[in-house]
Amino acid sequence: MKKYSFIIYIASSLLFFTSCERDVENLDAATYPTNGEVFIDAFSSGLNYAAFGGSVPTAFQVDNAVTYNNSSASMRFDVPNANDPNGAYAGGSYFTNMPRNLSGYDALTFWAKSSQTATIDVVGFGNDFGENKYQASISGLQVSTAWKKYIIPIPDPSKLTAEKGMFFISEGPENNNGYSFWIDEVKFEKLGTIAHPQATILNGANQTVTSFIGVSNTVNGLTAIFNMPNGTNQAVNVTPYYFTFSSSNTNVATVSPLGVVNTIGAGTATITGKLGSINATGSLIINSPGSFVHAPTPTRSPSSVTSLFSDAYTNVPVDYYNGYWAPYQTTQSADFEVAGDHVLNYTNFNFVGVQFSSPVIDATMRTHLHLDLYIPSTLASGAIFKVQVVDFGADGVYGGGNDTSSTRTFTAPTLQGQNWVSLDIPFSSLTGLASRSHLGQIIFEGTNITNFYTDNIYFYNDGSIIPSVPTVAAPTPTTPSSNVISIFSDAYTNVAGTNFNPNWGQATQTSIVSIGGNNTFKMQGLNYQGIQLGSNQNVSSKTFLHVDYYTANSTSLKIYLISPGPVETPYTLTVPSMGGWQSIDIPLTSFSPVDLSNVFQLKFDGNGDIYMDNIYFK
């Protein structure tokens, strides 16, 4: 529904009633006027006009110059040019404050002409800026420079016993150009010549879906079709309220008055609809296996993931999850949600594309593509599932002449029916990709697979690619400060007077840098590096030396505790730090025979660039 930006009261009348005490049980049902006139040389009593939001507020005017059959006035609409700063289109609704009983009519009729041949986007009735319960319309109304009478059949007149929405219209520029059109003699009529009503749900198709307990589907594609006085058929867009929906098995699926189908049990149910007494063509067949089995919950750190589709992560912008690539694609989408878990559901599958080009994805710091795949039927013989990854090249544009792609093919036993399968595709196996710095598409293709679900589609780093600089701070320590002697950490009070760069003749360059808002000790080009404590420390009551370290390029790294003598013992750290920050608790017994009651220095030796944080005894 479009919200209006202003209301023009065309004409109004107020009726005041005196009252007396009366037994409410004896009150008669409310009756409303049966006036079917909307605009006959002037607006009918009590009619209001409101422009739709985003339209040109002044697009509608009463015109006394151009009228049908030399009447005194008509309704003129001036459609704006494209990019008009005042609004994108002409449109609004005519509605009453007091409902009218229109159940005695079978059509809304009016005359129309335009300054040029044009196609009006939509025109109808039932839009009252409220629930729009019984809205009905026709789309693509063709008008010309000659006056012509138009008829919008009422889908079910018995519903319109208290209607406020008398008429609405919406039209945008034709080929980016504005023009004018006129409407006149707008009224509801009882023609008696509208015949052979038909109705459809789901556009007349019999659709079968696999659903689960807790999943909702919506019956759409609602249309009423009538044979007009001139012998042609006219389709009318209608709301669900005109229909009566039913389920063949309410233990499996229920359907609301708005056509919302809720799956509540295992089995099969067929959803059908009626328009008045007319059985609608089309049905929705629900096949429910019962409770939905969710895909495995991802556990990888968000910092190592670029997600396209997952409730576990923040997804990057995606152009679409189904490109509907004509003319050869048959794949349709029937995505669903179960208990907050969104799942992509592809039916009638042959191939389908997921595109993410605004912007493309730089996956140079990612090692794998992950997706979870579920085939709801038993796995057919010869089933094949292909995953193609496309890089758009340096220009970042599809079809620019420098696109490259590569495909992985999966068959049984990797593929399974009625079970989630996690596919982890290393980029190293996608040898056809010249680059992965401008990824823009993933294409799924299948043989003997008609339907599949997928979830948790993302690129990730398995830890084997380490950024040269940490992207996040080291983990925040959780050890109580009363149990800690801290050398370097923002989380604790550190030993005062400590010198982190004593002159021991080293080549290492040191600095304190901010990583994720956290002070971090950096040793660049390490050969060796000492730390002179501000005072000798008795750490004999402690059990561990804790260190967080990060390095992308080191192949050797040792840490030493030193007591006077000097007595020093190294402990070898595993480098590089696969997966990001490494947190380690080194048993102090590993530094024997260092005198733990009199530690006064620490030392590092090795190579590469090292980031250190949270150095403390606990």
C-alpha positions in Angstrom: 0.0 0.0 0.0 1.2 3.5 -0.9 0.8 6.1 1.8 -0.8 9.4 0.9 0.9 12.7 1.3 -2.2 15.0 1.5 -5.9 14.9 1.3 -8.2 17.2 -0.7 -11.8 17.1 0.5 -13.8 17.4 -2.6 -17.2 17.5 -1.0 -18.6 16.6 2.3 -21.7 16.5 4.3 -22.1 15.9 8.0 -25.2 14.4 9.5 -25.9 14.9 13.2 -28.3 12.7 15.1 -30.0 13.2 18.5 -30.1 10.2 20.7 -32.3 8.7 23.3 -31.9 5.7 25.5 -32.5 2.4 23.7 -32.1 -1.2 24.5 -28.9 -2.2 22.5 -30.3 -5.7 22.0 -33.0 -4.2 19.8 -30.6 -2.2 17.5 -30.9 -3.0 13.8 -27.8 -3.8 11.8 -26.2 -0.7 10.3 -27.3 0.1 6.8 -25.3 2.3 4.4 -26.2 4.4 1.4 -26.3 2.6 -2.0 -25.1 5.6 -4.0 -23.0 4.2 -6.8 -21.9 7.6 -8.3 -18.3 8.6 -8.0 -17.9 11.4 -10.5 -20.8 12.5 -12.6 -20.0 16.1 -13.7 -18.9 16.6 -10.1 -17.8 14.5 -7.1 -20.5 12.6 -5.2 -21.3 13.6 -1.7 -18.7 12.7 1.0 -15.9 11.8 -1.4 -12.2 12.5 -0.5 -9.1 12.4 -2.6 -5.6 11.6 -1.4 -2.5 11.5 -3.6 -0.2 8.4 -3.2 3.2 8.8 -1.6 5.9 9.6 -4.2 3.4 10.9 -6.8 3.1 14.5 -7.9 0.6 16.0 -5.4 -0.9 18.3 -8.0 -1.2 15.7 -10.8 -5.0 15.5 -10.4 -7.2 18.4 -11.3 -10.9 18.9 -12.2 -11.1 20.0 -15.8 -14.0 21.9 -17.3 -12.6 22.1 -20.8 -12.1 18.5 -21.8 -15.1 16.4 -20.9 -17.0 13.3 -22.1 -20.2 14.1 -24.1 -19.9 17.8 -23.3 -20.5 17.3 -19.6 -19.6 20.1 -17.3 -16.4 18.6 -15.8 -14.0 15.7 -15.9 -11.0 14.4 -13.9 -7.7 15.2 -15.5 -4.3 13.6 -14.5 -1.0 15.1 -15.7 1.6 12.4 -15.7 5.1 13.8 -15.0 8.2 13.4 -17.1 10.8 11.0 -15.8 12.9 12.4 -13.0 10.4 15.1 -12.1 11.5 16.5 -8.7 7.9 16.8 -7.6 7.1 13.1 -8.0 7.6 10.0 -10.1 4.0 9.4 -11.2 0.4 10.5 -11.0 -1.9 8.6 -8.7 -4.2 8.7 -5.8 -7.4 7.3 -4.3 -11.0 8.5 -4.0 -12.7 7.3 -0.8 -15.5 8.1 1.5 -15.6 8.5 5.3 -19.0 6.7 5.5 -19.1 3.3 3.8 -21.5 2.6 0.9 -23.4 -0.6 0.1 -22.3 -1.5 -3.4 -23.6 -5.1 -3.3 -26.3 -4.3 -5.8 -23.9 -3.5 -8.6 -21.7 -5.7 -10.7 -19.2 -3.3 -12.2 -17.3 0.0 -11.9 -17.6 1.9 -15.2 -16.0 5.1 -16.5 -15.0 6.9 -19.7 -11.4 7.8 -20.5 -9.2 9.4 -23.1 -5.6 10.6 -23.3 -3.5 13.1 -25.0 -1.6 10.2 -26.7 -1.9 6.5 -27.0 -0.8 5.1 -23.6 -1.2 2.2 -21.2 -2.3 3.2 -17.7 -0.5 1.1 -15.1 -3.4 0.3 -12.8 -6.9 1.4 -12.1 -9.5 0.0 -9.8 -11.5 0.4 -6.6 -11.3 -0.7 -3.0 -8.3 1.4 -1.9 -9.5 3.3 1.2 -6.1 4.0 2.8 -7.0 1.4 5.4 -7.0 -2.3 5.0 -7.9 -2.2 1.3 -9.8 -5.4 2.0 -11.8 -5.7 -1.2 -9.5 -3.9 -3.6 -9.9 -4.9 -7.2 -8.1 -3.5 -10.3 -7.1 -4.1 -13.8 -3.5 -3.6 -15.1 -2.3 -2.2 -18.4 -5.4 -0.1 -19.3 -5.0 0.9 -22.9 -6.2 4.4 -23.7 -6.2 6.6 -26.8 -7.1 10.1 -27.9 -10.8 9.1 -28.3 -13.2 8.7 -25.4 -14.0 5.0 -24.6 -16.0 3.3 -21.9 -14.2 0.9 -19.6 -15.6 -1.7 -17.3 -14.1 -3.2 -14.1 -16.2 -6.2 -13.0 -16.8 -6.5 -9.3 -15.4 -10.0 -8.4 -18.0 -10.7 -5.7 -20.6 -7.9 -5.2 -21.9 -9.6 -2.0 -18.7 -8.5 -0.3 -19.2 -4.8 -0.9 -21.8 -4.0 1.8 -19.6 -1.4 3.5 -17.0 -0.1 1.0 -15.1 3.2 1.3 -12.7 2.9 -1.6 -14.6 4.2 -4.7 -11.8 4.6 -7.2 -8.0 4.7 -7.5 -5.5 5.1 -10.3 -1.7 5.1 -10.8 0.3 5.9 -13.9 3.9 6.7 -14.6 5.7 8.3 -17.7 5.4 6.6 -21.0 8.9 6.1 -22.5 10.1 8.6 -19.9 7.7 11.3 -21.2 4.7 12.7 -19.4 1.2 13.2 -20.8 -2.4 13.9 -19.7 -5.4 11.7 -19.5 -9.0 12.3 -18.5 -11.6 10.2 -16.6 -15.3 11.0 -16.6 -18.7 9.5 -15.7 -17.3 7.2 -12.9 -19.9 5.1 -11.3 -20.9 1.7 -10.1 -23.5 0.0 -12.3 -25.7 -3.1 -12.5 -25.0 -4.1 -16.1 -26.3 -7.6 -16.1 -24.1 -8.4 -19.2 -21.0 -9.6 -17.4 -20.9 -13.4 -17.7 -19.0 -16.6 -17.2 -17.0 -15.7 -14.1 -13.8 -17.7 -13.6 -11.2 -17.6 -10.8 -7.6 -18.7 -10.4 -5.2 -19.2 -7.6 -1.5 -19.6 -8.2 -2.2 -18.3 -11.7 -4.2 -21.5 -12.4 -1.3 -23.9 -11.8 -1.3 -27.0 -9.5 1.8 -26.4 -7.5 3.4 -29.0 -5.3 5.8 -27.9 -2.5 7.7 -29.8 0.2 7.0 -28.0 3.5 7.8 -28.6 7.1 6.2 -28.0 10.4 6.4 -24.3 11.2 6.8 -23.3 7.5 4.4 -20.8 6.0 3.5 -20.6 2.3 1.2 -18.0 0.7 -1.4 -18.6 -1.9 -0.8 -15.9 -4.6 -1.6 -15.5 -8.3 -5.2 -14.6 -7.5 -7.3 -13.6 -10.5 -10.9 -13.2 -11.4 -11.8 -13.4 -15.1 -15.1 -12.3 -16.6 -16.6 -12.4 -20.1 -17.3 -8.8 -21.0 -20.3 -7.4 -23.0 -18.1 -7.2 -26.1 -17.2 -10.9 -25.8 -13.7 -10.5 -24.6 -12.4 -11.8 -21.3 -11.1 -9.4 -18.7 -8.8 -10.4 -15.8 -9.2 -8.5 -12.6 -6.5 -8.4 -9.8 -8.1 -9.2 -6.5 -7.2 -9.5 -2.8 -7.4 -12.8 -0.9 -10.5 -11.5 1.0 -12.7 -12.2 -2.1 -11.7 -15.9 -1.9 -12.6 -18.7 0.5 -9.7 -21.0 1.0 -9.8 -24.6 2.3 -7.5 -27.4 3.2 -8.1 -31.0 2.4 -6.3 -32.1 5.6 -6.2 -29.6 8.4 -4.0 -32.0 10.4 -1.2 -31.3 7.9 -1.9 -27.7 6.8 -4.2 -24.9 7.7 -5.0 -21.9 5.6 -6.1 -18.4 6.8 -8.6 -16.1 5.2 -5.6 -14.3 3.6 -4.3 -17.4 2.0 -1.4 -18.0 4.4 -0.8 -21.7 4.6 0.8 -23.0 7.8 2.2 -26.5 7.9 1.4 -28.2 11.2 2.0 -31.9 10.7 3.4 -34.6 8.5 1.4 -35.8 5.4 -0.2 -34.3 2.4 -2.8 -31.5 2.1 -4.3 -29.7 -0.9 -5.2 -26.1 -0.6 -8.0 -24.8 -2.9 -10.0 -21.6 -3.2 -13.4 -20.4 -4.2 -14.6 -17.0 -5.5 -18.1 -16.9 -4.3 -19.6 -20.1 -5.6 -17.0 -20.5 -8.3 -14.2 -23.1 -7.8 -10.9 -21.5 -8.6 -8.5 -23.2 -11.0 -5.2 -24.1 -9.4 -4.1 -25.6 -6.1 -1.3 -25.8 -3.7 -0.3 -29.3 -2.7 1.7 -29.5 0.6 3.9 -32.5 1.1 5.2 -32.4 4.6 7.8 -34.8 5.9 7.2 -33.4 9.4 9.8 -31.5 11.4 12.5 -29.7 9.6 16.1 -30.7 10.2 18.3 -27.6 10.2 21.6 -27.3 8.5 24.7 -27.5 10.8 25.2 -24.2 12.6 28.4 -22.6 11.4 31.1 -22.2 14.0 33.8 -20.2 12.1 34.8 -16.8 13.4 33.0 -14.0 11.6 36.3 -12.4 11.0 37.3 -15.2 8.8 34.1 -15.4 6.8 32.5 -13.5 3.9 28.9 -14.6 3.9 26.4 -14.6 1.0 23.6 -16.4 2.7 23.5 -17.4 6.4 21.6 -16.5 9.5 24.9 -17.1 11.4 26.7 -14.2 9.8 26.1 -10.7 8.4 25.7 -11.2 4.7 27.3 -9.0 2.0 25.1 -7.4 -0.6 23.7 -9.9 -3.1 22.0 -8.9 -6.3 19.9 -12.0 -6.4 19.8 -15.6 -5.3 17.9 -16.6 -8.5 18.6 -14.8 -11.7 15.8 -16.5 -13.7 18.1 -16.6 -16.7 15.9 -17.0 -19.8 15.3 -18.8 -21.9 16.9 -22.0 -20.8 16.6 -21.9 -17.0 13.7 -23.8 -15.5 14.6 -23.3 -11.9 12.1 -21.7 -9.6 12.5 -20.4 -6.0 10.3 -21.4 -3.1 12.5 -20.2 -0.2 11.2 -20.7 3.3 11.8 -19.9 7.0 11.6 -22.2 9.9 12.0 -20.8 13.4 14.0 -17.9 12.2 16.2 -20.1 10.0 16.0 -18.9 6.3 16.6 -21.5 3.7 17.0 -21.2 -0.1 14.7 -23.7 -1.9 15.2 -24.4 -5.6 12.6 -26.3 -7.5 12.3 -27.7 -11.1 16.1 -27.4 -11.0 18.4 -27.4 -14.0 20.7 -24.5 -13.2 20.5 -21.2 -11.2 22.8 -18.3 -10.6 23.6 -16.3 -7.5 25.1 -12.9 -8.3 26.9 -10.5 -6.0 28.3 -7.7 -8.2 27.6 -4.6 -6.3 30.3 -4.8 -5.2 32.2 -7.9 -6.3 34.0 -9.9 -3.6 37.7 -9.9 -3.0 38.3 -13.4 -1.7 42.1 -13.4 -1.9 42.2 -13.8 1.9 39.7 -16.7 1.8 40.7 -20.3 1.1 37.3 -22.1 0.6 33.7 -21.8 -0.5 31.3 -23.5 1.9 27.7 -24.4 1.4 25.2 -26.8 3.0 23.1 -28.8 0.6 20.0 -30.9 1.2 18.2 -33.0 -1.5 14.7 -33.7 -0.1 14.1 -36.8 -2.2 16.1 -40.1 -2.3 19.2 -39.6 -4.4 18.4 -40.5 -8.1 20.8 -42.7 -10.0 23.3 -40.6 -11.9 22.7 -37.5 -9.8 25.3 -34.7 -10.4 25.6 -31.4 -8.7 28.0 -28.8 -10.0 29.2 -25.6 -8.4 30.8 -22.9 -10.7 32.5 -19.9 -9.3 32.9 -16.9 -11.6 35.4 -14.0 -11.3 34.5 -10.9 -13.3 38.2 -9.9 -13.8 39.9 -6.6 -13.1 37.1 -4.5 -14.5 34.7 -6.1 -12.0 32.0 -6.4 -14.8 30.3 -9.5 -16.1 31.2 -10.2 -19.7 34.0 -7.7 -19.9 36.2 -10.1 -21.7 38.4 -11.0 -18.7 36.0 -13.2 -16.8 37.3 -16.6 -15.6 35.5 -19.4 -13.9 36.0 -22.9 -12.5 33.6 -25.7 -11.7 33.6 -28.5 -9.1 31.4 -31.6 -9.7 29.9 -33.7 -6.9 28.3 -37.2 -7.2 27.5 -40.0 -4.8 28.6 -40.9 -2.2 29.4 -37.2 -1.5 25.8 -36.4 -2.5 23.1 -37.9 -0.3 19.4 -37.7 -0.3 17.4 -36.5 2.7 20.4 -35.5 4.6 22.4 -32.3 4.9 25.8 -32.4 3.2 28.4 -29.8 3.8 30.5 -28.9 0.8 33.9 -27.2 1.4 35.5 -26.3 -1.9 39.2 -25.2 -1.7 40.0 -22.4 -4.1 43.2 -24.4 -4.9 40.9 -26.9 -6.6 39.3 -24.2 -8.8 42.2 -24.1 -11.2 40.2 -22.3 -13.9 40.1 -19.1 -11.8 42.8 -16.7 -12.9 42.0 -14.6 -9.8 39.5 -14.5 -7.0 39.8 -10.8 -6.3 36.6 -9.9 -8.2 34.2 -12.8 -7.6 30.7 -12.0 -8.8 28.7 -15.2 -9.3 28.1 -18.7 -8.1 26.2 -21.0 -10.5 24.6 -24.3 -9.4 23.9 -26.9 -12.1 22.4 -30.3 -11.7 21.5 -33.6 -13.4 18.8 -35.8 -12.0 18.2 -33.4 -9.1 14.8 -31.7 -9.4 14.8 -29.9 -6.0 17.4 -28.9 -3.3 17.7 -26.7 -0.3 20.9 -24.7 0.5 22.0 -22.7 3.5 25.2 -21.1 4.9 26.8 -20.1 1.6 30.1 -18.3 2.5 33.7 -17.9 1.7 36.1 -18.6 4.6 39.8 -18.7 5.6 40.8 -22.0 7.1 43.7 -20.2 8.8 46.3 -21.0 6.2 46.1 -17.5 4.8 47.2 -15.0 7.5 46.9 -11.3 7.0 50.2 -9.5 7.6 48.5 -7.3 10.2 45.8 -8.6 12.6 42.3 -7.4 11.7 41.0 -7.8 15.3 42.5 -7.3 18.7 43.9 -10.2 20.8 41.3 -12.0 22.9 40.3 -10.2 26.1 41.8 -12.0 29.2 39.3 -13.4 31.7 41.7 -14.3 34.5 40.9 -12.2 37.7 43.4 -9.5 38.2 44.1 -10.7 41.7 45.7 -13.8 40.2 47.8 -12.0 37.6 51.3 -10.4 37.4 51.0 -8.5 34.1 53.9 -7.4 32.0 51.9 -6.0 29.0 48.1 -5.9 28.7 45.4 -3.3 28.6 43.3 -5.5 30.8 45.6 -5.3 33.8 47.9 -3.0 35.7 51.4 -3.7 34.3 54.7 -3.9 36.2 55.8 -0.3 36.4 59.0 1.0 34.7 59.3 -1.9 32.3 61.5 -1.2 29.2 60.3 -3.0 26.1 63.2 -2.0 24.0 66.5 -2.2 25.9 69.6 -1.7 23.8 71.0 -5.2 23.5 72.4 -4.6 20.0 69.3 -6.1 18.3 68.2 -5.4 14.8 64.5 -5.7 15.7 62.3 -2.6 15.4 59.7 -2.3 18.1 56.5 -0.2 18.4 53.2 -0.1 20.3 50.4 -0.2 17.7 46.6 -0.1 18.0 44.8 -3.2 16.8 41.1 -3.1 17.2 41.5 -0.3 19.7 43.9 -2.4 21.8 47.6 -1.6 22.5 49.7 -4.3 20.9 53.5 -4.8 21.1 55.0 -5.2 17.6 58.4 -6.6 16.8 59.3 -6.0 13.2 62.2 -7.8 11.5 62.9 -9.9 14.6 66.3 -11.3 15.3 66.1 -11.0 19.0 64.4 -8.6 21.4 64.6 -8.2 25.2 62.2 -6.9 27.8 63.7 -5.4 31.0 61.2 -5.6 33.8 60.8 -2.5 35.9 61.5 -4.6 39.0 62.5 -8.2 39.7 59.4 -10.4 40.0 58.7 -13.4 42.2 56.4 -15.5 40.1 57.0 -18.8 42.0 53.4 -18.8 43.2 52.1 -18.7 39.6 51.6 -21.6 37.3 51.7 -20.3 33.7 53.1 -17.6 31.5 50.3 -16.4 29.2 51.1 -14.9 25.8 48.9 -13.9 22.8 50.9 -13.8 19.6 50.2 -13.2 15.9 52.5 -13.6 12.9 52.0 -14.2 9.3 55.6 -14.6 8.2 57.6 -16.0 11.0 59.2 -19.5 10.7 60.9 -19.4 14.1 59.9 -17.9 17.4 61.1 -18.6 20.9 60.3 -16.9 24.2 62.7 -16.9 27.2 62.4 -16.2 30.9 65.6 -14.9 32.5 66.8 -14.7 36.1 70.1 -13.2 37.3 73.2 -15.0 36.3 71.9 -14.8 33.7 69.9 -18.1 33.7 67.6 -18.3 30.7 65.5 -21.1 29.1 63.6 -20.9 25.8 60.2 -22.1 24.9 59.4 -22.6 21.2 56.1 -21.2 19.9 54.4 -22.6 16.8 54.5 -20.2 13.9 53.1 -18.8 11.8 49.9 -18.3 13.9 47.5 -20.3 11.8 43.9 -19.0 12.2 44.9 -15.6 13.6 45.7 -14.9 17.2 47.2 -17.7 19.2 46.7 -17.8 23.0 49.0 -20.0 24.9 49.5 -20.8 28.6 53.1 -22.0 29.0 53.8 -24.0 32.2 56.4 -22.2 34.2 58.1 -25.6 34.8 59.1 -25.4 31.1 61.6 -22.6 32.0 63.6 -24.7 34.6 66.3 -23.9 35.9 65.3 -20.2 35.8 64.8 -18.9 39.3 61.1 -18.1 39.3 61.4 -16.1 42.5 63.7 -13.6 40.8 62.7 -13.1 37.1 63.9 -9.8 35.7 63.9 -10.2 31.9 62.1 -11.8 29.0 63.5 -12.3 25.6 62.3 -13.3 22.1 64.3 -14.6 19.2 63.4 -15.8 15.7 62.4 -14.0 12.6 59.5 -12.2 10.9 57.1 -9.6 12.2 55.5 -10.5 15.5 52.5 -9.0 17.3 52.3 -9.7 21.1 49.6 -8.9 23.7 48.5 -10.0 27.1 51.9 -11.1 28.5 51.3 -12.0 32.1 51.9 -14.6 34.8 48.9 -16.4 36.3 
